[in-house]
Amino acid sequence: MLNAFPDLLARRAELSGDAVAFEELATARSHTYRALGERAARAAGLLRARGIGEGDRVGILCRNRIAFFELLFACARIGAILVPLNWRMPPAELATLVADAGPVLLFAGAEDEAAAAGLALPTIGLDRDYAALVAAADPVAPGDWPADGIWYLLYTSGTTGCPKGVIYTFRMALANHVNIGSAIDLASTDTTANFLPLFHTAGINLHTLPTLFQGGRVLILPGFDPEAIVALLEARRLDTFFAVPTVYHALLDHPRFAAAPLDRVRHWGCGGAPLPEPVAARARALGIRICAGMGMTETGPTAFLASAAEAWTHLGSVGRPQLLVSARIVGPSGEAVRDGDVGELQFSGPGITPGYWNDPAATRAAFTEDGWLRSGDLARRDPDGLWYIEGRCKEMFISGGENVYPAEVEKVLAAHPAIAEAAVVAAPHPRWGEVGRAFVQIASGRPQPGTKELEAFCRTRLAAYKVPESFHYVADFPRSAGGKVQKHLLG
């Protein structure tokens, strides 16, 4: 791919100036592409007036809003680096991220100004001073985007407890646009919803940035609200939709969802965590083809996505590698495995991060000697070329000399009619070395099954060494922003 390319927002403003880029549903604000480009240019002038230059980091702590993307494009215009901060974190955790990224200026929404006050950074309130400051700033003219230039940092969700700052480049943004855009036939006439948190890659890249690059319309909600999403569906306002499994679960439980004109949505995408087959089956009963995919913060994120044709015939599959993604499965010694065998999934391509901010050791550990990103995920490919995720490498445990993959056990438990979701972790055992410990969430309106019933259910479907040694009930799971269960927090 090119070493530099035009400022894509400026170019889109030239091509589609009068088309609406954003609608902010909470405030009824909207911007055409021309207006969005002008505001980004003035926001860049505001940053420059505050002494922000190339390579400087700019923090932002807010719920979803148009101003986030104005500042994202403003940073691109002057070579600054945006650092979205996780508003779900307590002040101590936020302080750790700030210390690592080193932002010199912070923007904060009104709902997060109290948390921002504890970070000891010069702060501009997005709901107080920002609009006036942008209006008064001198605009900065567009220039080329350096393909390998750092655009923003996203801190990993920390499912293992150690967030790292993933570097996002302009090349990654363009590659993700190609990968997801070609997969879902993204069009300039498409409208999508932005509600996933903006400190998470899906909030920025699925499908908001690709839709903007294509000239479509983005409807911004402050966060996920099932009532608001159902209302948009009822109004036939959405053409594409991307969500994590917990969102689909909530929508399927909404009393008006099934009666909405669901066939208006051309593409239903899912990622961030494995799509439980019972959820996919409920959607299928309504005629919805949820296309499950897989990606990482480090992959930009789009890597795999199931096609609409295969979404119903290969439940549990994440589809195939997308256009600019190379993927392979290797064994313990780095050798390629045969179809059907499980090994570590690895990636390469223009959508892959160059590494982690301020962490050369973690960057070295993340890549093989020949430059492939180690995903840390276990995967297999079937004879038809469909790919499946079988869990995390670090989650696999050995019980009585046999490998146990928690994802396989979780899939079986999730098939029980009373279980909404399950998570399995390893626990030490004096005889077998390790055994499984299962945590289960009961489906709404279902009676709680006893542990003996769950054990018997597993024994008819799994080898004895795979059956969990104990079962524990939880009201909900601790989750990352992307909906993944944070297993390290399970007691």
C-alpha positions in Angstrom: 0.0 0.0 0.0 1.0 3.6 -0.4 3.5 5.4 2.0 1.0 8.3 2.2 -2.5 9.1 1.0 -4.8 12.1 1.1 -6.6 13.3 4.2 -9.6 11.1 3.7 -12.1 13.3 5.5 -11.0 16.3 3.4 -11.3 14.3 0.3 -14.7 13.0 1.3 -15.9 16.6 2.0 -14.9 17.5 -1.5 -16.7 14.5 -3.0 -19.8 14.4 -0.7 -19.9 17.8 0.9 -23.7 18.1 1.2 -24.3 14.6 2.4 -25.0 14.1 6.1 -22.0 12.5 7.9 -23.3 12.4 11.5 -26.5 12.7 13.4 -26.1 13.0 17.2 -29.4 11.6 18.4 -29.1 12.8 22.0 -28.8 16.5 20.9 -30.4 16.5 17.4 -27.1 17.9 16.1 -26.0 16.9 12.6 -23.1 17.7 10.3 -22.6 17.3 6.6 -19.2 16.2 5.4 -18.4 19.8 4.5 -19.3 21.0 8.0 -17.4 18.0 9.6 -14.3 18.9 7.6 -14.5 22.5 8.6 -14.9 21.7 12.3 -12.0 19.2 12.2 -9.9 21.9 10.6 -10.7 24.4 13.4 -10.3 21.8 16.1 -6.8 21.2 14.7 -6.3 25.0 15.0 -7.4 24.8 18.6 -4.9 22.1 19.3 -2.1 24.0 17.6 -3.0 27.1 19.5 -2.5 25.1 22.7 1.0 24.1 21.7 0.1 20.6 20.4 2.3 19.4 17.6 3.4 16.3 15.8 3.7 13.3 18.1 2.0 14.9 21.1 -0.7 12.9 22.8 -4.2 14.3 23.3 -6.5 12.5 25.8 -10.2 12.2 25.5 -12.6 10.9 28.1 -16.3 11.0 27.0 -19.3 9.1 25.9 -20.1 8.8 22.2 -20.5 12.1 20.4 -19.6 13.9 17.2 -16.8 15.9 18.9 -14.8 12.7 19.4 -14.5 12.3 15.7 -13.8 16.0 15.1 -10.8 15.6 17.4 -9.8 12.3 15.9 -9.6 14.0 12.4 -8.0 17.1 14.0 -5.2 15.1 15.4 -4.6 13.5 12.0 -4.3 17.0 10.4 -1.4 18.1 12.7 0.2 14.7 13.4 -0.9 14.5 17.0 -2.0 11.2 18.6 -5.4 10.8 20.2 -5.7 8.7 23.3 -9.3 7.6 24.1 -9.6 6.8 27.8 -11.9 4.2 29.3 -14.6 6.0 31.3 -15.5 2.7 33.0 -12.1 2.7 34.8 -11.8 4.0 38.3 -9.4 7.0 38.8 -6.4 4.9 39.8 -6.6 2.8 36.6 -7.1 6.0 34.5 -4.0 7.5 36.1 -2.0 4.4 35.0 -3.0 4.9 31.4 -2.3 8.6 31.5 1.2 7.9 32.9 1.9 5.5 30.1 0.5 7.5 27.2 1.7 11.0 28.5 -1.1 13.2 27.1 -0.5 16.9 27.4 -4.1 18.0 27.1 -7.4 16.3 27.9 -10.9 16.7 26.5 -13.8 15.5 28.8 -17.5 15.2 28.5 -19.7 16.6 31.3 -20.5 13.2 32.6 -16.8 12.4 33.0 -15.4 15.8 34.2 -15.2 14.6 37.8 -12.9 11.7 36.8 -10.9 14.0 34.6 -10.3 16.4 37.5 -8.3 13.7 39.2 -5.8 13.3 36.3 -4.0 16.6 36.8 -4.1 17.5 33.1 -5.1 20.8 31.4 -8.7 20.0 30.5 -11.2 21.4 28.0 -14.9 20.5 28.7 -16.6 19.2 25.6 -19.9 20.5 27.0 -18.6 23.8 28.2 -15.8 25.5 26.3 -15.2 23.3 23.3 -17.7 24.7 20.9 -16.7 28.3 21.4 -13.0 27.5 21.2 -13.4 25.6 18.0 -15.5 28.3 16.4 -12.8 30.9 17.3 -9.8 28.8 16.1 -8.0 29.3 12.8 -8.5 26.3 10.5 -5.5 24.1 9.5 -5.3 23.1 5.9 -5.3 19.4 5.1 -2.2 17.5 4.0 -1.3 13.9 3.3 -1.6 11.2 5.9 1.6 9.2 6.4 0.6 5.6 6.1 2.8 4.4 9.0 2.1 7.5 11.1 0.5 6.9 14.5 -3.1 8.2 14.5 -4.3 7.0 17.9 -3.7 4.6 20.8 -6.2 2.1 22.1 -5.5 0.4 25.3 -6.4 -3.3 25.3 -9.4 -4.4 27.3 -7.2 -6.2 29.8 -8.9 -9.6 29.9 -5.6 -10.8 31.5 -5.4 -7.7 33.7 -2.6 -5.9 31.9 -3.8 -3.2 29.3 -1.3 -2.2 26.7 -1.4 0.8 24.3 -2.0 -0.6 20.8 -0.6 1.7 18.1 -3.1 2.5 15.3 -1.7 3.9 12.1 -3.4 5.5 9.1 -2.5 2.4 7.1 -4.5 0.3 9.5 -7.5 2.5 9.1 -7.4 2.2 5.3 -6.9 -1.6 5.5 -9.8 -2.0 7.9 -12.0 0.1 5.5 -11.1 -2.3 2.7 -11.6 -5.4 4.9 -15.0 -4.6 6.4 -16.2 -2.6 3.4 -15.7 -5.3 0.9 -17.1 -7.9 3.3 -20.4 -6.2 3.8 -20.7 -4.3 0.4 -20.5 -1.0 2.2 -22.2 1.8 0.2 -22.5 5.6 0.4 -26.2 5.2 0.9 -25.7 3.2 4.1 -26.7 4.3 7.6 -25.2 2.7 10.6 -25.4 3.2 14.4 -22.5 4.2 16.6 -23.1 3.1 20.2 -20.2 0.9 21.3 -17.7 2.7 23.5 -15.2 4.9 21.7 -12.2 3.7 23.8 -12.8 0.3 22.1 -11.8 -0.4 18.5 -15.3 -1.5 17.5 -16.7 1.9 18.6 -14.4 3.6 16.1 -14.0 1.1 13.3 -17.2 -1.0 13.2 -18.6 0.5 11.2 -18.2 4.2 11.8 -14.8 5.1 10.2 -15.4 2.9 7.1 -18.9 4.3 6.7 -17.4 7.9 6.8 -14.7 7.0 4.3 -17.4 5.6 2.0 -19.7 8.7 2.4 -22.5 7.1 4.4 -24.3 8.3 7.5 -23.6 7.6 11.1 -26.2 7.9 13.9 -24.5 8.5 17.2 -26.0 7.3 20.5 -24.2 8.1 23.8 -24.1 4.3 24.5 -26.1 1.1 24.0 -29.8 1.6 24.7 -32.0 -1.3 23.5 -35.1 1.0 23.3 -33.3 3.5 21.1 -31.9 0.8 18.8 -35.3 -0.8 18.4 -36.8 2.6 17.7 -34.3 3.0 14.9 -35.1 -0.4 13.5 -38.8 0.4 13.6 -38.1 3.6 11.7 -36.2 1.7 9.1 -33.1 3.9 9.7 -30.4 1.2 9.7 -28.7 -0.5 6.8 -25.8 -2.1 8.6 -25.4 -3.1 12.3 -22.5 -4.3 14.3 -22.7 -5.4 17.9 -21.1 -7.6 20.5 -23.1 -10.8 21.6 -24.4 -9.2 24.9 -26.1 -6.5 22.7 -27.8 -9.1 20.6 -28.9 -11.0 23.7 -30.5 -7.8 25.0 -32.2 -7.0 21.7 -33.6 -10.4 21.4 -35.2 -10.0 24.8 -36.7 -6.6 24.0 -40.5 -7.0 23.7 -40.8 -5.1 20.3 -37.6 -6.3 18.6 -39.2 -9.4 16.9 -42.0 -7.3 15.4 -39.6 -4.6 14.0 -39.0 -4.6 10.2 -35.7 -6.5 10.7 -35.3 -7.3 7.0 -34.5 -3.6 6.4 -31.0 -4.2 7.8 -28.8 -5.5 5.0 -26.0 -6.8 7.2 -25.8 -7.9 10.9 -22.3 -8.2 12.2 -21.0 -9.6 15.4 -17.6 -9.7 17.1 -15.7 -8.8 20.3 -16.5 -12.2 21.9 -17.8 -15.6 20.7 -21.4 -15.6 19.5 -23.2 -18.2 21.5 -25.0 -20.6 19.2 -28.3 -20.3 21.2 -28.3 -16.5 20.5 -27.5 -17.2 16.8 -30.4 -19.7 16.7 -32.9 -17.3 18.2 -31.9 -14.7 15.6 -32.2 -17.2 12.8 -35.7 -17.9 13.9 -36.5 -14.3 13.2 -34.8 -14.4 9.8 -31.6 -12.6 10.9 -28.3 -13.8 9.6 -25.8 -12.7 12.3 -22.4 -12.9 10.6 -20.0 -13.7 13.3 -16.4 -12.5 13.0 -13.1 -12.3 14.8 -10.5 -9.7 15.2 -8.3 -8.1 17.8 -7.5 -4.6 18.8 -4.1 -5.4 17.2 -5.6 -6.4 13.9 -7.3 -3.1 13.2 -9.8 -4.9 14.0 -11.4 -6.8 11.0 -9.7 -10.1 10.4 -12.5 -12.8 9.9 -16.1 -12.5 9.1 -18.7 -15.1 8.1 -20.6 -14.5 4.9 -24.4 -14.2 5.0 -24.6 -17.4 3.0 -22.6 -19.4 5.6 -23.9 -17.7 8.8 -26.7 -20.2 9.1 -25.0 -23.3 7.7 -21.8 -23.0 9.9 -22.9 -21.8 13.3 -19.9 -21.2 15.5 -17.6 -20.3 12.6 -16.0 -16.9 12.3 -15.9 -17.2 8.5 -12.8 -16.6 6.4 -9.9 -14.2 6.5 -10.9 -10.9 4.8 -9.3 -9.3 1.7 -6.1 -7.7 3.2 -5.6 -10.3 6.0 -3.3 -13.3 6.0 -3.8 -15.9 8.7 -2.2 -19.2 9.6 -2.5 -21.8 12.3 0.7 -23.2 13.8 1.7 -25.9 16.2 3.9 -25.6 19.3 7.1 -25.6 17.2 5.8 -23.2 14.6 4.8 -25.8 12.1 1.6 -25.5 10.0 -1.1 -27.8 11.3 -3.5 -29.8 9.2 -7.1 -28.8 8.6 -9.1 -29.9 11.6 -6.2 -29.7 14.1 -6.0 -27.0 16.7 -3.1 -24.5 16.9 -2.2 -20.9 17.5 -3.8 -18.4 15.2 -1.3 -15.8 13.7 -1.8 -12.8 11.4 0.0 -10.6 9.0 -1.0 -7.8 6.6 -1.4 -4.0 6.4 -4.1 -3.9 9.1 -1.8 -5.3 11.8 -0.5 -2.9 14.5 3.3 -2.2 14.4 3.3 -2.8 18.2 2.6 -1.4 21.7 3.2 2.2 22.8 6.3 2.6 25.0 6.6 -1.2 25.4 9.3 -2.7 23.1 9.4 -5.9 25.2 5.7 -6.6 24.7 6.0 -5.7 21.0 8.8 -8.2 20.5 6.9 -10.9 22.4 3.8 -10.3 20.2 5.5 -11.2 16.9 7.2 -14.3 15.5 10.7 -14.1 14.1 9.2 -13.9 10.6 6.9 -11.0 11.5 3.5 -12.7 12.2 1.3 -11.4 15.0 0.7 -14.0 17.7 -3.0 -13.8 18.5 -2.9 -15.9 21.6 -6.0 -17.6 20.3 -6.4 -21.3 19.4 -8.1 -22.0 16.1 -8.9 -24.7 13.6 -9.9 -24.6 9.9 -12.4 -27.2 8.6 -12.1 -28.9 5.2 -14.5 -26.3 3.6 -12.1 -23.5 4.6 -14.2 -22.1 7.4 -12.3 -21.0 10.6 -13.2 -21.6 14.2 -11.9 -20.1 17.4 -11.3 -22.7 20.1 -10.2 -20.5 23.0 -7.1 -18.8 24.3 -3.7 -20.5 24.4 -3.2 -19.5 28.0 -6.7 -20.9 28.9 -5.9 -24.4 27.7 -5.1 -26.7 30.6 -4.0 -30.3 31.1 -6.1 -32.6 33.1 -4.7 -36.1 33.7 -2.4 -35.7 30.7 -5.1 -34.6 28.3 -5.6 -31.2 26.8 -8.8 -29.4 27.7 -10.0 -26.4 25.7 -12.4 -24.3 27.9 -14.2 -22.9 24.8 -15.3 -26.4 23.9 -16.8 -27.0 27.4 -18.4 -23.5 27.4 -20.1 -24.3 24.1 -21.6 -27.5 25.5 -22.8 -25.7 28.6 -24.3 -22.9 26.6 -26.4 -25.4 24.8 -28.3 -26.2 28.0 -31.7 -24.5 27.8 -31.4 -22.9 31.2 -27.9 -21.4 30.6 -27.4 -18.0 29.0 -23.6 -18.1 29.1 -20.8 -20.1 30.6 -17.1 -19.6 31.4 -14.6 -22.3 32.4 -11.3 -21.8 34.1 -8.6 -24.1 35.3 -8.3 -25.0 39.0 -5.5 -27.0 40.6 -6.2 -30.6 41.6 -4.0 -33.0 43.7 -4.6 -36.0 41.4 -5.3 -34.7 37.9 -3.1 -31.6 38.0 -5.8 -29.3 36.8 -9.6 -29.6 36.4 -12.3 -27.3 35.0 -14.2 -24.9 37.2 -17.4 -23.7 35.4 -19.3 -20.4 36.0 -22.8 -20.2 34.6 -25.3 -17.5 34.1 -28.9 -18.6 34.1 -31.2 -17.6 31.2 -33.9 -15.1 32.0 -37.1 -16.8 33.2 -35.5 -20.3 33.5 -35.2 -22.3 36.8 -31.7 -22.9 38.0 -30.5 -26.4 37.3 -28.6 -28.3 40.0 -25.0 -29.1 39.7 -25.7 -32.8 39.3 -27.9 -32.0 36.3 -25.2 -29.9 34.7 -22.6 -32.6 35.3 -24.8 -35.2 33.7 -25.5 -32.9 30.8 -21.8 -32.5 30.2 -21.0 -36.2 30.6 -23.3 -37.1 27.7 -21.5 -34.7 25.4 -17.9 -34.6 26.6 -15.1 -37.0 27.6 -15.0 -37.4 31.3 -11.7 -35.4 31.7 -13.4 -32.4 30.1 -16.3 -32.3 32.5 -15.9 -29.5 35.0 -15.2 -30.6 38.6 -17.4 -27.8 40.0 -20.2 -25.5 38.9 -20.9 -22.0 40.2 -23.7 -19.6 39.5 -23.3 -15.9 38.7 -25.8 -13.1 38.1 -23.5 -11.7 35.4 -19.9 -11.9 34.3 -17.2 -9.2 34.7 -16.7 -8.1 31.1 -14.3 -6.0 29.0 -15.7 -3.1 26.9 -15.9 -5.5 24.0 -18.1 -7.9 25.9 -15.4 -10.5 26.6 -15.6 -12.3 30.0 -12.7 -11.3 32.1 -11.9 -14.7 33.5 -9.0 -13.5 35.6 -11.6 -11.8 37.8 -13.7 -14.9 38.4 -13.2 -16.2 41.9 
